[in-house]
Amino acid sequence: MDTRVSDVGVLDKALVVLAALEGGPRSLGELVTGTSLPRATAHRLAVALEAHGLVRRDGDGRFALGLRLATLGRAATSGFPLAELARPALERLRSATGESVQLYVLDGDGRRCVLSLDSPNELRTIVPVGALLPLDRGSAGKVLAERRPWAESVGEREAGVASVSAAVVDPDGAIVAAVSVSGPIERTTRQPARRYRDAVESAAAAVAAALRSERDASREA
């Protein structure tokens, strides 16, 4: 695997290690397989990242993403205007559905969670702010990658979880984000759109309206 992205090779390799852990905890052997790095290099980088809080060990001693990444993710998105504009609409969506809600934007070949509000239920879907998820699995990925107005998914990204997402369209008609509601199939059923589509589309429309108001206010300033 060619890990070169920048002129700083060790940094590129460290990010390859972090990317390999996005799918969940990995043993050293699994980390070597996932990164194609030499065993000694993968171990050295993982331990160094652990020292900085970017990697941790789980109860089985496997390497996992560190909690400092969550802090960095919140800091990175706190100044992201869309997330704050969308918060009131997503808070209403969570109250209306009782499920976890998220806001995703395109980020390279994936979708980045820039706002996440957890369900009050004990059994719930949790997506950390800052998480980078694939575009080819999950309803939000379909909306962003396929430019669809809405989509649903059942057990695609994670077994036992269903979701419904709707597109946030900016004043110029471009899809800039996806609003999503997700939860366990036992509550959402295997036809989540039948239950949540209207609420999700209303939330996405509210975010779009907030974007228009923000642009109009900026023009008047």
C-alpha angles and dihedrals in degrees: 000000000000104000095179114122102138135016091267104083098185091053091050090052092048090054090049087057091051091047090052090056095053089089093056141280117337134195116230090260092051090047091054090050093047095048102031086223122140111269094245092049094048091049094047093050095044092051091047091050089048090056088057094048093248092111129033138180122249126217091280094051094254122142116255137169111284126240092241087073089064090054091048091047092053091047092049094050098038090083094043104113096207093058093054093043089052098046098088092050093047092047089055090047092053091049092048096048104028088222136109116276132200142184118217133189131187114267114177109298093345144050122257123213107227098169129025129175117185125225115251089231118104091231104056147134115263121196114172119227107257095030114144111215131182124267096217096064129052135031096271090054090055091051094049100037100038096034092234123163091228141350142180132210135191120200094336103124098019129016114248095020129106130185145182124207136185132196124254106216119201124220090270093056097255123133105241102167146359126235112211138187117196138175147141115308091236087070103027093043122214090286101056094161090064089060104033111019097096093048093047093048090049090052092049090050090051091053090049090051090051089053091052092049091049092051092047091050091050091052092051094048 
